[in-house]
């Protein structure tokens, strides 16, 4: 990371000059450079650089694309900016947190569809940010041993599986089927947590959705004690001025009778860093600015 930091430190004043005091531009510019250095030129050109055929998840469309695909209340450029920054923050958190198996995670980002690997990266970052030692697990295709991460804290290791539900409609039956299928992917001899990324539109009527969650989960957790928690992950847009900004939101459902208890179950959720402000990663830009200040003080 030292060499990467040196490169970024040289780039910082150039991007600051272009940003002219606008933090969002500075943050995006430096995040894009970190992604380039970590994931490579090809990933950057296809998913970060503005182009006429953007990535479906990153939404890195150029101005012409935005004009020809115009939609009401268009916040796609805002969504793009925040996803770039969030990915850079997650990568920085994982690298500085010395997560094991990062090459595996990098290959997933480079070779798989962007959305699921992006979500996996943010969940991995969350666990490191919350103080877990993290190991990325390679695919084995073996029942009971086919999950994404091992997270260890306080001498207890937890199996972590991350999956997605992309269907338009939600029902207790489809959710139950997913839960019972995923139960067989984690080993029975240690705690386990399942993160499920769901479409944001499922949460438009939170009362109805929560009722469906409850029906499926009560049935599942009554019959299986394998998972300590099932955590639903979705991206919500927070209104702000004339637009808004997206963030990953988590809704946790805990098993009160898990086979292998884990005492600090709140650590599987986002951390509140200020009142009403939750985070899943360290701020790469803030860390970079602090690093520059520290270097300057040492020079004095």
ABEGO torsion letter per residue (X at the ends): XAAAAAAAAAAAAAAAAAAGGBAAAAAAAAAAAAAAAAAEAAAAAAAABBBABBBAAAGABBAAAAAAABBBGBAAAAAAAAAAAAAAAAAAAAAAAGBBGAAAAAAAAAABBAAAAAAAAAAAAAAAAAGBBBBBBBBAGBBGABBABBBBBGGBBBBBBBBBBABABBBAAAAAAAAAAAAAABBAABBBBBBBBBBAAAAABAAAAAAAAAAAAAAAAAABAABABBBBBBBBBBBBEABEBBBBBBBBBBBABBABBBABAAAABBBBABBGBBBABBBAAAAAAAAAAAAAAAAX
